[in-house]
Amino acid sequence: MASLKPRNSSGKIIVDKLTKELFLSNVRVSRESTGESHSFDFNKNRCKTLSKNEHIKEHSKGILYWMYRECRIQDNWAIIFAQRLARKQKIPLFVCFTIKDAQEQYPTKRHFKFLLEGLKLIQKECKELNIGFYLLNSSGKDLAKLIVQNEIGGVVCDFSPLRHPRKLQDSLLKELPDYIPVVQVDAHNIVPVWIASDKQEGMARLIRPKITKNLAEFMTGFPIITKHQYSGEMEVENEISKFEDSYDLYTPKWDVPEVKWGDGPGMEAGHSMLHHFIVKNLRHYGETSNDPSKDNTSKLSPWLNFGQISAQRCALEVKSMDSVYKEQCDKYLEELIVRKELTDNYCFYNEFYDNIKGAANWAQETLKIHKKDKRTWVYTREQLAQAKTHDEMWNAAQLQALNEGKIHNYMRMYWCKKILEWTESPEQAIEYGLWLNDTYCLDGTDPNGYVGVMWSICGVHDQGWREREIFGKIRFMVDYSLRRKYNMDAYCARFGRKLLGDAKKTPALTPKDPKKESANDRKKKAVKRKAT
Ligand SMILES: Cc1cc2nc3c(=O)[nH]c(=O)nc-3n(C[C@H](O)[C@H](O)[C@H](O)COP(=O)(O)OP(=O)(O)OC[C@H]3O[C@@H](n4cnc5c(N)ncnc54)[C@H](O)[C@@H]3O)c2cc1C
């Protein structure tokens, strides 16, 4: 693959000389050198035919890409496949996005605006590429009508393991005549979810070898989407001609203030953050990225989850740095590929991905045994949302979500585990955890979020630990250990106290360190059930 990255005489990339301009042109050149959608050797294992028929009817008037999860043009296997079909048939290419029931995926205006601003950029890009873009307020049934009326030869859709998009796809398939082929492309995972495994995998160590063995086949460069040669227009009902009108058609589930994330929505802003991460923070990844006060992870999850950048692009760019930062690259790729793709695997194969029935039997049992354990603190959902707990570190994490739109990964685990400790039951903890995560975090309503909450509260992808109150055998996290490891005062000063403005009035409660507890105290506290 062509590379413009500055190198020293032994071929090593000179990180400090990798400017943003060079980085971005390198991405473009790598696409150009990989080929065009029609000449590239497309791996059909990325695709799944959802319809009975696979063949495009002769004299069709276009190919339609129904965009849902992957809101981008370049680096998107679904539209690459759609353009390839359209070029082979010598017909126009159309993209449509429907905002009907958008609150299911984008529950607040914070989310919806990030989506819409990204789509606006896509519309512009489509215009330059001679691809018709339509923003619609249509149901599956309306879409089916549009496809038939416009004599569309084939439909390409992307993949999401979540309930709502799957329901939408089912309704389209139900309404569409059998002769129109519908092909789904997993453009989110590097190794398509159905190739990585045909069942729910219990842990990262079980899916890792299955993903790794397929990486050589799937982690290729992307061909470029070039200007489409065949023009056309569709006749559509329910089109939203002005983006601003979308807000009148959208009913947010919850009202939260908007936030600004990085340089804002869209691929360019996402790639700008990717460049920043590679040149500034990759060198620390794994070493200090768990430290909430340092905050030097990639911060790419909102763009990834809105489909505005591709995880495969991030993986390719980070991997290209492994001659400089081998260990850090490996650690990052473990998170981005193995951990992330494991969450799609979980949601795809487990219909109960957002409730206690989705937990393993051992976890359901242990939580049931401890359901009635006495809770020292019980908070309402509103108290939690407003960061009004006794724990300043927890409050700081919640305020980070509220004011920034995301929580640092390490704090997210602590934050969610405390929800189990401070609510009336594990069921309520899942409900509150998911609600808080999806309402305030820009990267929410994503498989990573469902699994993050289920891992914290129900031990999903984890093992049993020493048994204790409330948690049973679910892994526990303590405040003093967090303080011992990291500079939590700095974290609280940054996200909590400063924003709360009440630090002086409400001094932090100093958590008790068990090392200072007497053996007698500990004995009294210990749960009498035997841990395995
Ligand atoms: C309770 C809880 C809730 C969470 N909710 C979400 C959520 O709504 N959306 C979300 O994307 N992630 C969620 N996570 C996982 C993780 O916190 C975020 O992916 C991470 O903080 C994103 O920040 P980053 O992009 O800087 O991550 P980086 O550390 O730079 O990681 C790179 C990428 O790897 C992936 N990744 C990292 N950690 C995980 C993980 N534990 N599981 C799966 N993928 C991972 C993400 O795509 C991330 O962007 C949650 C975790 C927990 C414990």
The ligand as an SDF file (V2000), in Angstrom:
LIG
                    3D

 53 58  0  0  0  0  0  0  0  0999 V2000
  -20.4560    0.7290   32.1500 C   0  0  0  0  0  0  0  0  0  0  0  0
  -19.7940    0.8860   30.8270 C   0  0  0  0  0  0  0  0  0  0  0  0
  -20.4790    1.4960   29.8010 C   0  0  0  0  0  0  0  0  0  0  0  0
  -19.8790    1.6440   28.5500 C   0  0  0  0  0  0  0  0  0  0  0  0
  -20.5870    2.2460   27.5720 N   0  0  0  0  0  0  0  0  0  0  0  0
  -20.0370    2.3820   26.3410 C   0  0  0  0  0  0  0  0  0  0  0  0
  -20.7750    2.9730   25.2990 C   0  0  0  0  0  0  0  0  0  0  0  0
  -21.9190    3.3830   25.4820 O   0  0  0  0  0  0  0  0  0  0  0  0
  -20.1740    3.0860   24.0790 N   0  0  0  0  0  0  0  0  0  0  0  0
  -18.8940    2.6630   23.8630 C   0  0  0  0  0  0  0  0  0  0  0  0
  -18.3960    2.7860   22.7580 O   0  0  0  0  0  0  0  0  0  0  0  0
  -18.1960    2.0780   24.8330 N   0  0  0  0  0  0  0  0  0  0  0  0
  -18.7110    1.9240   26.0670 C   0  0  0  0  0  0  0  0  0  0  0  0
  -17.9830    1.3360   27.0510 N   0  0  0  0  0  0  0  0  0  0  0  0
  -16.6350    0.8110   26.7590 C   0  0  0  0  0  0  0  0  0  0  0  0
  -15.5100    1.8540   26.9280 C   0  0  0  0  0  0  0  0  0  0  0  0
  -15.7000    2.5560   28.1180 O   0  0  0  0  0  0  0  0  0  0  0  0
  -15.4720    2.8380   25.7690 C   0  0  0  0  0  0  0  0  0  0  0  0
  -15.4410    2.1410   24.5540 O   0  0  0  0  0  0  0  0  0  0  0  0
  -14.2650    3.7550   25.8400 C   0  0  0  0  0  0  0  0  0  0  0  0
  -14.2950    4.4940   27.0190 O   0  0  0  0  0  0  0  0  0  0  0  0
  -14.2910    4.6810   24.6420 C   0  0  0  0  0  0  0  0  0  0  0  0
  -13.3150    5.6660   24.7590 O   0  0  0  0  0  0  0  0  0  0  0  0
  -12.1160    5.7430   23.7430 P   0  0  0  0  0  0  0  0  0  0  0  0
  -12.6470    5.7560   22.3530 O   0  0  0  0  0  0  0  0  0  0  0  0
  -11.2210    6.8340   24.1720 O   0  0  0  0  0  0  0  0  0  0  0  0
  -11.4540    4.3400   24.0240 O   0  0  0  0  0  0  0  0  0  0  0  0
  -10.0300    3.7580   23.6990 P   0  0  0  0  0  0  0  0  0  0  0  0
   -9.4240    3.3090   24.9820 O   0  0  0  0  0  0  0  0  0  0  0  0
   -9.2350    4.6560   22.8660 O   0  0  0  0  0  0  0  0  0  0  0  0
  -10.3870    2.4100   22.9300 O   0  0  0  0  0  0  0  0  0  0  0  0
  -10.4520    2.3220   21.5160 C   0  0  0  0  0  0  0  0  0  0  0  0
  -11.7630    1.7440   21.0990 C   0  0  0  0  0  0  0  0  0  0  0  0
  -11.8580    0.3960   21.5360 O   0  0  0  0  0  0  0  0  0  0  0  0
  -13.2010    0.1010   21.8790 C   0  0  0  0  0  0  0  0  0  0  0  0
  -13.2530   -0.2280   23.3020 N   0  0  0  0  0  0  0  0  0  0  0  0
  -12.4890    0.2630   24.2970 C   0  0  0  0  0  0  0  0  0  0  0  0
  -12.8330   -0.3020   25.4710 N   0  0  0  0  0  0  0  0  0  0  0  0
  -13.8330   -1.1580   25.2010 C   0  0  0  0  0  0  0  0  0  0  0  0
  -14.6060   -2.0450   25.9890 C   0  0  0  0  0  0  0  0  0  0  0  0
  -14.4320   -2.1690   27.2920 N   0  0  0  0  0  0  0  0  0  0  0  0
  -15.5640   -2.7670   25.3840 N   0  0  0  0  0  0  0  0  0  0  0  0
  -15.7580   -2.6770   24.0600 C   0  0  0  0  0  0  0  0  0  0  0  0
  -15.0560   -1.8650   23.2540 N   0  0  0  0  0  0  0  0  0  0  0  0
  -14.1080   -1.1240   23.8270 C   0  0  0  0  0  0  0  0  0  0  0  0
  -14.0200    1.3570   21.6090 C   0  0  0  0  0  0  0  0  0  0  0  0
  -14.5730    1.2630   20.3340 O   0  0  0  0  0  0  0  0  0  0  0  0
  -12.9680    2.4460   21.6770 C   0  0  0  0  0  0  0  0  0  0  0  0
  -13.2900    3.5990   20.9360 O   0  0  0  0  0  0  0  0  0  0  0  0
  -18.5660    1.1570   28.3260 C   0  0  0  0  0  0  0  0  0  0  0  0
  -17.8810    0.5370   29.3640 C   0  0  0  0  0  0  0  0  0  0  0  0
  -18.4790    0.4030   30.6030 C   0  0  0  0  0  0  0  0  0  0  0  0
  -17.7320   -0.2700   31.7040 C   0  0  0  0  0  0  0  0  0  0  0  0
  1  2  1  0
  2  3  1  0
  2 52  2  0
  3  4  2  0
  4  5  1  0
  4 50  1  0
  5  6  2  0
  6  7  1  0
  6 13  1  0
  7  8  2  0
  7  9  1  0
  9 10  1  0
 10 11  2  0
 10 12  1  0
 12 13  2  0
 13 14  1  0
 14 15  1  0
 14 50  1  0
 15 16  1  0
 16 17  1  0
 16 18  1  0
 18 19  1  0
 18 20  1  0
 20 21  1  0
 20 22  1  0
 22 23  1  0
 23 24  1  0
 24 25  2  0
 24 26  1  0
 24 27  1  0
 27 28  1  0
 28 29  2  0
 28 30  1  0
 28 31  1  0
 31 32  1  0
 32 33  1  0
 33 34  1  0
 33 48  1  0
 34 35  1  0
 35 36  1  0
 35 46  1  0
 36 37  1  0
 36 45  1  0
 37 38  2  0
 38 39  1  0
 39 40  1  0
 39 45  2  0
 40 41  1  0
 40 42  2  0
 42 43  1  0
 43 44  2  0
 44 45  1  0
 46 47  1  0
 46 48  1  0
 48 49  1  0
 50 51  2  0
 51 52  1  0
 52 53  1  0
M  END
$$$$
